Amino acid sequence: MDDPILNIEEREAINSGRWFSSLSPSLRHDILRCAYVKRCKDGDLIAARGDAPEEWMACAKGAVRVSSTSLSGKQITFTYVEPGIWFGDVAILDGDRRTHDAYAHGDTTILCVAKADFQKILTQHVEFYEAMLRLQARRIRQLFGLVEDLNTLPLRSRLAKQLLHLARSYGVQSLTHSEEIRIGLHLAQEELAQLLGASRQRVNQELKAMEREEAIRIEPGGLVIRNREVLLRISEADH
């Protein structure tokens, strides 16, 4: 049976989220007061493309894989929602259908706010409107940045940027080598390739090149960042 309450670690992930922590205490209180918890296993469907929006959600533990399936049946992954990030608000705000599928990646905890409660909070807090505008503006900026990178940077640089992002979001400090950071989100090379819009073979080639440069280490359990400065230099290259 699901534990209906966030544990200390999950609550900290929500409260320390960059956007959520910027809200007033009263608004945060009203959001959390009506929120409920869902615990999902790896691969569980959280929301399906085409569904009517019923909930606004945040990841409190694990990750949420946001994807869609092409007409040919190929699955395309757009992003992984990390702990502390809210999602699903686009469909709630415009009342249209869900635009993507959302799956649990690993054991995942989701904090949910029902659509009716979301709308009630909007009517009670003018601040909430402004905060949602800031949230959408930040996403648009990120989207423009991704489109720019896709059109101007080689795969090698985009891969380095993606690894740095994953290290910031899911990095675990090595106990034996203080300069090393293990990426805690376990992604197969095929999943990493989907994020970058590239083939697994090309991503594998670039990862092996970075390993030879001692920027990363490829292990059976995932990737370890060995030298962040080398990765930064690769990510900033424009040719």
C-alpha positions in Angstrom: 0.0 0.0 0.0 1.3 3.5 -0.9 2.6 5.6 1.9 0.4 8.7 1.7 3.0 11.1 3.1 6.3 12.2 1.6 9.4 11.1 3.5 12.0 13.6 4.7 14.2 13.2 1.6 11.2 13.6 -0.8 9.8 16.6 1.1 13.2 18.3 0.9 13.4 17.7 -2.8 10.1 19.4 -3.3 10.8 22.3 -0.9 14.3 23.0 -2.3 13.1 23.1 -5.9 14.3 26.4 -7.5 10.8 27.5 -8.6 8.8 26.1 -5.6 11.2 27.6 -3.1 10.6 31.1 -4.6 6.9 31.0 -3.7 5.5 32.6 -0.6 5.1 30.4 2.5 1.3 30.7 2.3 1.1 29.6 -1.3 3.5 26.7 -0.7 1.4 25.7 2.3 -1.9 25.7 0.2 -0.3 23.7 -2.6 1.1 21.0 -0.2 -2.1 21.0 1.9 -4.2 19.6 -1.0 -1.4 17.5 -2.6 -1.4 13.7 -2.5 1.4 11.1 -3.1 1.7 8.4 -5.8 4.5 5.9 -5.7 5.4 4.3 -9.0 7.6 1.4 -10.1 10.1 1.6 -13.0 8.2 1.8 -16.3 4.8 2.7 -14.8 2.7 5.0 -17.0 2.1 8.2 -15.1 0.2 10.2 -17.8 -0.6 9.3 -21.4 -0.6 11.5 -24.5 -4.1 12.4 -25.4 -5.4 12.1 -21.9 -7.6 14.8 -20.4 -5.6 16.7 -17.7 -6.7 15.7 -14.2 -3.5 16.5 -12.2 -0.7 18.8 -11.8 2.4 16.9 -10.7 5.9 17.2 -9.3 8.7 14.6 -9.1 9.7 14.0 -5.5 12.0 11.0 -6.0 13.5 9.2 -9.0 12.8 10.6 -12.5 9.9 10.9 -15.0 10.7 10.1 -18.6 8.7 12.4 -21.0 8.4 10.8 -24.4 6.2 10.2 -27.4 5.8 7.5 -30.0 6.2 8.2 -33.7 3.9 6.8 -36.4 6.4 4.2 -37.2 6.3 3.0 -33.5 9.7 4.5 -32.5 9.8 6.0 -29.0 11.4 9.4 -28.7 12.5 10.7 -25.3 12.5 14.4 -24.8 13.6 14.9 -21.2 13.8 13.3 -17.7 12.0 15.3 -15.0 14.2 15.4 -11.9 13.1 15.7 -8.2 11.8 19.1 -7.3 10.5 19.9 -10.8 6.7 20.4 -11.5 5.2 19.2 -14.7 1.8 18.7 -16.4 0.7 22.3 -16.0 0.5 23.1 -19.8 -2.6 20.9 -20.3 -4.1 22.1 -17.0 -3.7 25.7 -18.0 -5.1 25.5 -21.5 -7.5 22.6 -20.9 -6.3 20.7 -23.9 -5.1 17.1 -24.0 -1.8 15.8 -22.7 1.0 16.3 -25.3 3.3 13.5 -24.2 3.6 10.3 -22.3 5.2 10.3 -18.9 6.7 7.1 -17.4 8.5 6.4 -14.1 12.2 5.9 -14.6 13.2 3.7 -11.6 11.3 3.8 -8.3 9.6 7.2 -8.5 7.5 9.3 -6.1 5.0 11.8 -7.6 3.3 14.6 -5.7 -0.1 15.4 -7.3 -2.6 18.3 -7.1 -6.0 17.6 -8.6 -7.2 20.0 -11.4 -10.0 21.4 -9.3 -7.6 22.2 -6.4 -5.1 23.7 -8.9 -7.8 26.1 -10.2 -9.0 26.9 -6.6 -5.5 27.9 -5.6 -5.3 30.1 -8.8 -8.4 32.0 -7.6 -7.1 32.4 -4.1 -3.5 33.5 -4.9 -2.8 36.2 -7.5 0.9 35.3 -6.9 0.2 31.9 -8.3 -0.6 33.3 -11.8 2.7 35.3 -11.8 4.6 32.2 -10.6 3.1 30.1 -13.4 4.1 32.7 -15.9 7.7 32.6 -14.7 7.7 28.9 -14.9 6.4 28.9 -18.5 8.9 31.6 -19.5 11.8 29.6 -18.0 10.7 26.6 -20.0 10.5 28.6 -23.2 14.0 29.9 -22.7 15.3 26.3 -22.1 13.5 25.2 -25.3 15.1 28.0 -27.3 18.4 27.0 -25.9 17.9 23.4 -26.9 16.9 24.3 -30.4 19.9 26.6 -30.8 22.3 23.9 -29.5 20.7 21.4 -31.9 21.3 23.7 -34.9 24.7 25.1 -34.0 26.6 22.6 -31.9 28.1 19.2 -32.9 27.0 16.1 -31.2 30.2 16.0 -29.1 29.4 19.3 -27.5 25.7 18.6 -27.0 26.6 15.3 -25.3 29.1 17.0 -23.0 26.4 19.6 -22.1 23.9 16.8 -21.4 26.3 14.9 -19.2 27.1 18.1 -17.2 23.3 18.7 -16.8 22.8 15.1 -15.6 25.7 15.5 -13.2 24.1 18.6 -11.7 20.7 17.0 -11.4 21.7 13.4 -10.4 25.3 13.7 -9.4 26.6 11.6 -6.5 30.0 12.5 -5.1 32.6 9.7 -5.1 33.6 8.5 -1.6 37.1 7.6 -2.8 37.9 10.3 -5.4 36.6 13.7 -4.3 36.8 15.1 -7.9 34.7 12.4 -9.4 30.9 12.5 -9.7 28.8 9.5 -10.5 25.6 10.2 -12.5 22.9 8.6 -10.4 20.3 8.4 -13.1 20.8 5.1 -14.9 20.5 5.6 -18.6 21.2 3.1 -21.3 23.2 4.5 -24.2 20.1 4.2 -26.4 18.2 6.4 -23.9 21.0 8.9 -23.9 21.0 8.9 -27.7 17.3 9.6 -27.8 17.7 12.7 -25.6 20.2 14.0 -28.2 18.4 13.0 -31.4 21.3 10.8 -32.4 22.1 7.2 -33.0 23.3 4.9 -30.2 26.4 4.1 -32.3 27.5 7.8 -32.6 26.9 8.5 -28.9 28.9 5.4 -28.1 31.8 6.7 -30.2 31.7 10.1 -28.6 31.6 8.6 -25.1 34.6 6.4 -25.8 36.5 9.5 -27.1 35.7 11.3 -23.9 36.8 8.3 -21.9 40.2 8.4 -23.7 40.5 12.1 -22.9 39.9 11.1 -19.2 36.8 13.3 -19.0 34.5 10.4 -18.0 34.6 6.7 -17.2 32.2 4.2 -18.6 31.2 1.6 -16.1 28.6 -1.2 -16.2 26.4 0.7 -13.7 26.6 4.0 -15.5 28.8 7.0 -16.1 31.3 8.8 -13.9 32.5 12.3 -14.5 36.2 12.3 -13.9 37.1 15.8 -15.1 34.4 18.4 -15.2 36.7 21.1 -16.7 37.4 18.9 -19.7 33.7 18.3 -20.2 33.1 22.1 -20.0 35.7 22.8 -22.7 34.1 20.2 -25.0 30.6 21.6 -24.4 31.7 25.1 -25.3 33.3 24.1 -28.6 31.4 25.4 -31.6 33.1 23.4 -34.3 
